[in-house]
């Protein structure tokens, strides 16, 4: 099976390709499609679910392909669940990972904290062209710290330590991260749902 993963985040593409190859699913990214592509849709949803649905259905209908889209982020207890749906643009609309991490550290430090319970969440929508689709979600709980560690991963990985580990996501090998992450759990549930409707 061949699925388009509608994202411009190449870190996510790498993780998803690695994970879904275990199930014999070929994943292609927007960058691998012939250009020009339709302009990306505005992610106007107020929840992860809404944004994943917007992206998947838009590209499935525009390109007439089965499309998977994901919206995910970090929810920090001490910040009342922020950055949440604004995780990728926490510091500003076009913020880099480093800028978002810096803002998170600054906000925790302003509260006199060096860590806080947190969770990564992932919501995936798999859309069939003009035929609805399937939902999946996953989470991994842990804590965020204010001292970045590790060179791997992306996003808030250098600050996030999953439960049961003493290393950040950025310090874990990709194979380990792909066995425990919020995205990995959501993908496993999605594959199960696809198999149940005999698409695989």
Secondary structure, DSSP 8 states (H G I E B T S, - for coil): -EEEE--S-HHHHHHHHHHHGGGT-EEEEGGGS-S----------SSHHHHHHHHHHHHHHHHTS-EEEEEEEEEEGGGTT-BGGGGGGSSSTT--HHHHHHHHHHHHHHTT-SEEEEEEEEEEEEE-TTS-EEEEEEEEEEEEESS---SSS-TTGGGEEETT-SSBTTTS-HHHHHHHSHHHHHHHHHHHHHHHTT--
